[in-house]
Amino acid sequence: MQLHDYQVKALEGLPKNVILAWDVGLGKTIGALEHARRHEATHIVVVAPASKVRTGDWHREIERFFKNAYMNRSGWQAILDGDSMPEDPLFYEVISYEMFAKRWKEFTRPDQTIIFDEMHFICNATAKRSKAAIKVALAAKQWIGLSATSLPNGWRSAETYSILTGLSRNKTEFVNRFVIIDRSRGFPLILGYRETILLEKWWATIAKPLERTGDMHLPSQSFATVVPMEGTLLKTYNKAIKQRLITVDGENELLDNPSKLFVTLRKIPTPVRVNALQSIVESTNEHIIVFYNFNVERDAVLEMLAKNFKERTVYEQSGHASDLPPREKWGNLKPSVTIAQYQSASQAIELTYASVTVYLSPCTSYANYEQSKGRTKRNGQEKTTLFYHVAAEGSLDKHIWGIIKQKRDFSTDLMQKLLD
């Protein structure tokens, strides 16, 4: 797989154990796999947030990057079944932080390369998953951390990294040496940090930052984020297609005309699309614009943000509200997510305080889609713009995005032809 010039340059001269603190959209996944390859990885374990594990992206990227990649289970089964294995196979496993905290002893091996995706998930050195990560990483052949937000809470977030690199033996030693805390109020209040010059020099030796700025001269980038539909959700979708029925609150509702069927099929995959959005939000502290179609999507997004991202400011431009940050405050905005309905926000407003746009579900109007891109990709934008197009596997999503790519509108007539 061919790396971009900026990726090749960023990987030059890195230590074996490293944190790739690259901006979203710059290819941290490929950068990590290439760094592992350069250090002759034979067993890779990727630990990631559950939302990212569910998308299957890591499986696809590993098997695309390494010619002879086998999941641990399938690889060992092939050996047991007597199948011939190619020379130098790479075995891998992708696991969530929650499962890793329970199964960490299985991965305490000296021949493994451990990749911690969204490494800020293990900032707190005394958390269960962080303790597991420290034990496994210190025993491993190599560890690689990925995060565009490596230090979400300042130097206090570096306590796990300090243990992994030998700067301190444990959290207590790190805090006592570097963190100035006022405990007189009945709760710990961080006042500042000591030896910041040392911390900055140390950080420069273990973390490789890479920013997505205009200086890189990168064109706008589009990503297809495909997520699987499984279990009950898939059964519901297939029932809607085959029987023209959907069950709502225990009652069967007949989908007795093409328009009703079309809208229902577009709404059903909402939960898996929101999972994909959660994965994107977890990967960056940048401002994000989320375009959606239906109220059920809006409600699901708001619920997910309230549950997982209380620190994020939420703005909205829709039929429900027009609550956008005033331009004079753009320079001091806290990390935010702006939810925007296609019909209300695809025209006549500027959203260049954000450079990341997520299309939670496809837009059926090519004109509205093109107009929506112009909310962030316009004069005044200082970063390369990124556009994530979310699609549920096995749904109409891919077909709709395919028609939009042809600069056409998608209609119920086209849906009928697909289903006939």
C-alpha positions in Angstrom: 0.0 0.0 0.0 1.4 3.4 -1.0 1.8 5.9 1.7 1.5 9.7 1.2 4.7 11.7 1.3 3.7 13.4 4.5 3.1 10.0 6.2 6.5 8.7 5.0 8.2 11.9 6.4 6.3 11.7 9.7 7.4 8.1 10.3 11.1 8.8 9.7 13.4 8.3 12.7 10.6 7.4 15.2 11.4 5.3 18.3 10.0 1.8 18.3 7.5 2.7 21.0 5.7 5.9 20.0 2.5 7.9 20.1 1.2 9.0 16.7 -0.6 12.3 17.7 -1.9 12.9 14.2 -4.9 14.9 13.3 -8.1 13.1 12.2 -8.0 12.3 8.5 -4.2 11.9 8.2 -4.1 8.1 8.3 -3.1 7.1 11.8 -4.2 3.5 11.1 -1.9 3.1 8.1 0.9 5.0 9.9 0.7 2.6 12.8 0.7 -0.5 10.6 3.6 0.7 8.6 5.6 1.5 11.8 4.8 -2.0 13.1 5.9 -3.5 9.8 9.2 -1.7 9.9 9.8 -3.3 13.3 9.0 -6.8 11.9 5.7 -7.3 13.6 4.4 -10.9 13.6 1.5 -10.6 16.1 -0.5 -7.5 16.3 -3.2 -6.7 18.9 -5.3 -3.6 18.3 -7.1 -2.2 21.4 -9.8 0.3 20.4 -13.1 1.8 21.7 -16.0 -0.5 21.2 -17.6 1.8 18.7 -14.6 1.5 16.4 -14.3 -2.2 16.8 -17.9 -2.6 15.7 -17.2 -0.7 12.4 -14.8 -3.4 11.3 -12.4 -0.8 9.9 -9.3 -2.2 11.6 -9.9 -5.7 10.2 -10.3 -4.3 6.7 -7.2 -2.1 6.9 -5.0 -4.8 8.4 -5.9 -7.4 5.8 -5.5 -4.8 3.1 -2.1 -3.7 4.4 -0.6 -7.1 5.2 -0.8 -9.6 2.4 -0.7 -12.7 4.7 -2.8 -11.4 7.6 -4.9 -13.8 9.7 -7.1 -13.2 12.7 -5.7 -15.2 15.6 -8.7 -17.5 15.7 -9.0 -18.2 12.0 -5.2 -18.5 11.6 -4.8 -21.0 14.3 -7.8 -22.9 13.1 -6.2 -23.1 9.6 -3.1 -24.6 11.2 -5.1 -27.2 13.2 -7.0 -28.1 10.1 -3.8 -28.8 8.3 -4.1 -26.0 5.8 -0.8 -24.8 4.4 0.2 -21.3 5.7 2.3 -18.9 3.6 5.7 -17.8 4.8 5.8 -15.0 7.4 2.1 -14.8 8.2 0.9 -12.0 10.4 -1.6 -12.9 13.2 -3.8 -10.2 14.6 -6.7 -9.5 16.9 -8.9 -6.4 17.4 -10.5 -6.0 20.8 -12.4 -3.3 22.7 -10.9 -1.7 25.8 -13.6 -3.3 27.9 -12.8 -6.8 26.8 -9.1 -6.1 26.9 -9.4 -5.2 30.6 -10.9 -8.7 31.2 -8.6 -10.7 28.9 -5.3 -8.9 29.2 -3.3 -11.9 30.5 -3.8 -13.6 27.1 -1.9 -10.8 25.4 1.1 -10.6 27.8 3.6 -11.9 25.3 7.0 -10.7 24.3 6.4 -11.2 20.6 3.4 -8.9 20.3 3.0 -5.4 18.9 0.2 -3.6 20.8 -1.6 -0.8 19.1 -3.8 1.4 21.4 -6.3 3.3 19.2 -7.6 6.5 20.9 -4.9 6.1 23.5 -6.3 8.8 25.6 -8.8 6.1 26.8 -6.0 4.9 29.1 -4.8 8.3 30.4 -5.8 7.5 34.0 -3.1 5.1 35.1 -5.3 3.6 37.9 -8.2 2.7 35.7 -8.7 -1.0 35.2 -8.1 -0.9 31.4 -5.0 1.4 31.9 -3.5 -1.1 34.4 -4.0 -3.9 31.9 -2.5 -1.7 29.1 0.6 -0.9 31.1 1.2 -4.6 32.0 0.8 -5.8 28.5 2.7 -2.9 26.8 5.7 -3.3 29.1 5.9 -7.0 28.3 5.4 -6.5 24.6 7.8 -6.3 21.7 6.4 -2.9 20.7 3.6 -0.6 21.6 2.1 2.2 19.4 -0.4 4.7 20.6 -2.8 6.6 18.3 -4.7 9.8 19.3 -5.4 13.2 17.9 -6.2 14.2 21.5 -3.3 12.6 23.4 -3.4 15.1 26.3 -7.1 16.0 26.7 -6.6 17.3 30.3 -3.1 18.8 30.0 0.0 17.1 31.5 -2.2 15.3 34.0 -3.2 13.1 31.1 0.4 11.9 30.6 0.6 9.8 33.7 0.1 6.4 31.9 2.6 7.5 29.1 5.2 8.4 31.8 5.0 4.9 33.2 5.3 3.2 29.8 8.4 5.2 29.0 10.1 5.1 32.5 9.7 8.7 33.4 7.9 7.7 36.5 7.2 4.3 38.3 3.5 5.0 39.0 0.8 7.6 39.1 1.6 8.8 42.6 5.2 9.5 41.6 4.2 11.4 38.5 1.6 13.5 40.3 3.9 14.3 43.2 6.7 15.4 40.9 4.9 17.3 38.2 1.4 18.3 39.3 0.6 21.2 41.6 -2.6 20.4 43.5 -4.5 22.4 46.1 -6.3 19.9 48.5 -7.4 22.5 51.0 -11.0 22.8 49.6 -11.9 19.2 50.3 -11.3 18.1 46.7 -8.2 18.2 44.6 -7.8 21.3 42.4 -5.0 21.4 39.8 -3.2 24.7 40.0 -0.5 24.0 37.5 2.6 21.9 36.7 6.2 21.7 37.7 9.2 21.0 35.4 7.3 21.8 32.3 10.4 22.2 30.2 11.4 18.7 31.1 7.9 17.4 30.2 8.0 19.2 26.9 11.4 17.7 26.0 10.2 14.2 27.1 7.0 14.5 25.1 8.9 15.4 22.0 10.8 12.1 22.3 7.7 9.9 22.4 5.0 11.7 20.5 4.9 12.6 16.8 2.3 15.3 16.2 1.0 15.9 12.7 -1.5 18.7 12.0 -3.9 18.9 9.0 -3.3 22.5 8.1 -3.3 24.4 4.9 0.5 24.3 4.8 0.2 20.6 3.8 -1.7 21.5 0.6 -3.9 18.5 0.9 -7.1 18.4 -1.2 -10.4 17.9 0.5 -10.8 14.2 1.5 -13.9 12.0 1.4 -14.2 8.8 3.4 -16.8 6.0 3.0 -17.6 4.7 6.5 -19.4 1.4 6.1 -20.9 -0.2 9.2 -22.6 -3.7 9.3 -26.2 -4.3 10.2 -26.6 -7.4 12.3 -29.0 -9.3 14.6 -32.4 -7.8 15.3 -31.7 -4.7 13.2 -31.0 -6.7 10.1 -34.1 -8.9 10.7 -36.2 -5.7 11.0 -34.7 -4.4 7.8 -35.3 -7.6 5.8 -38.8 -7.9 7.2 -39.6 -4.4 6.0 -38.4 -5.3 2.5 -40.0 -8.8 2.2 -43.2 -8.4 4.1 -43.7 -4.7 3.9 -44.2 -4.6 7.6 -42.5 -3.0 10.6 -43.3 -3.6 14.3 -43.7 -0.4 16.4 -44.5 -0.7 20.1 -45.7 -4.3 19.6 -48.0 -3.4 16.7 -47.4 -4.2 13.0 -47.5 -1.2 10.7 -48.1 -1.8 7.0 -45.7 -0.2 4.6 -48.3 0.0 2.0 -46.8 2.6 -0.5 -43.4 3.1 -1.9 -42.8 6.4 -0.1 -43.6 5.0 3.3 -41.3 2.0 2.6 -38.5 4.2 1.4 -38.6 6.4 4.5 -38.7 3.4 6.8 -35.8 1.7 5.1 -33.8 4.9 5.5 -34.6 5.2 9.2 -34.0 1.6 10.3 -30.1 1.7 10.2 -29.9 4.7 12.5 -28.4 2.9 15.5 -25.4 1.6 13.6 -24.8 4.9 11.8 -24.8 6.6 15.2 -22.2 4.1 16.4 -20.0 5.1 13.5 -20.5 8.8 14.4 -19.5 8.1 18.0 -16.3 6.5 16.7 -15.5 9.7 14.6 -16.2 12.0 17.5 -14.0 10.0 19.8 -11.1 10.4 17.4 -10.8 14.2 17.4 -11.3 17.4 19.4 -12.0 19.3 16.2 -15.4 20.8 15.6 -17.7 18.5 13.7 -20.8 19.1 11.5 -23.3 16.3 11.3 -25.9 16.3 8.6 -29.0 14.2 9.1 -32.4 13.7 7.4 -35.0 12.6 10.0 -36.0 13.5 13.6 -35.2 9.9 14.7 -31.6 10.5 13.7 -31.5 13.8 15.4 -32.8 12.4 18.7 -30.4 9.4 18.5 -27.4 11.7 18.0 -28.3 14.0 20.8 -28.8 11.0 23.1 -25.4 9.6 22.2 -23.6 12.9 22.7 -25.3 13.5 26.1 -24.2 10.0 27.2 -20.6 9.9 25.9 -19.5 13.5 25.3 -20.7 15.8 28.1 -17.7 18.0 27.6 -18.7 18.8 24.0 -20.8 21.9 23.1 -23.7 21.0 20.9 -25.1 23.5 18.3 -28.0 23.0 16.0 -29.4 24.3 12.7 -32.7 22.6 11.9 -36.5 23.0 12.0 -36.3 22.6 15.7 -33.7 25.3 16.5 -31.3 27.8 15.0 -28.5 27.9 17.6 -25.1 28.5 16.0 -22.0 30.1 17.6 -21.6 33.8 16.7 -18.7 34.5 14.4 -16.9 36.7 16.9 -16.5 33.7 19.3 -15.3 31.2 16.7 -11.6 31.6 17.8 -12.4 30.5 21.4 -14.9 27.7 20.9 -14.6 24.6 22.9 -14.8 21.3 21.0 -18.3 21.1 19.5 -20.7 19.1 17.4 -23.2 20.9 15.2 -26.2 18.9 14.1 -27.7 20.1 10.9 -30.7 19.1 8.9 -30.1 19.0 5.2 -33.1 21.1 4.3 -32.3 23.8 6.9 -28.6 24.0 6.9 -27.4 23.1 3.4 -27.6 26.7 2.1 -26.9 30.3 3.1 -24.9 29.7 6.3 -21.2 29.5 7.0 -19.8 26.8 9.2 -16.0 27.2 8.6 -15.3 27.0 12.3 -15.4 23.3 11.6 -13.5 21.3 9.0 -14.9 17.8 9.6 -18.4 17.0 8.2 -20.2 13.7 8.8 -23.1 12.7 6.6 -25.0 10.5 9.1 -27.3 9.3 6.3 -27.3 9.9 2.6 -29.0 12.9 1.0 -31.3 12.1 -1.9 -30.8 15.5 -3.5 -27.6 16.1 -5.3 -28.1 19.9 -5.1 -28.6 19.8 -1.3 -25.5 17.6 -0.9 -23.3 19.9 -2.9 -24.7 22.9 -1.0 -23.9 21.2 2.3 -20.3 20.7 1.4 -20.0 24.4 0.8 -20.8 25.1 4.5 -17.3 24.2 5.5 -15.3 24.1 2.2 -15.2 27.8 1.3 -13.1 31.0 1.7 -12.0 31.4 5.3 -11.4 27.7 5.9 -7.9 27.2 7.3 -7.8 23.4 7.4 -8.2 20.6 4.8 -11.9 19.7 4.9 -12.9 16.1 5.6 -16.2 14.5 4.6 -17.3 11.2 6.1 -20.2 9.4 4.3 -21.8 6.9 6.6 -23.5 3.8 5.0 -25.1 0.8 6.6 -24.0 -2.4 4.9 -26.8 -4.2 3.1 -29.1 -1.2 3.1 -30.0 1.4 0.4 -27.3 3.7 1.7 -24.6 2.6 -0.8 -27.0 2.8 -3.7 -28.1 6.3 -2.7 -24.5 7.5 -2.3 -23.7 5.9 -5.7 -26.4 7.9 -7.4 -25.3 11.1 -5.7 -21.8 10.5 -6.9 -23.2 10.4 -10.4 -24.7 13.9 -9.8 -28.2 12.7 -9.8 -31.1 12.6 -7.3 -32.3 9.3 -5.8 -36.0 8.6 -6.0 -38.6 6.0 -4.9 -38.7 4.8 -8.5 -35.0 3.9 -8.3 -35.7 2.1 -5.0 -38.4 0.1 -6.6 -36.1 -1.0 -9.4 -33.5 -2.2 -6.8 -36.1 -4.1 -4.8 -37.9 -5.7 -7.8 
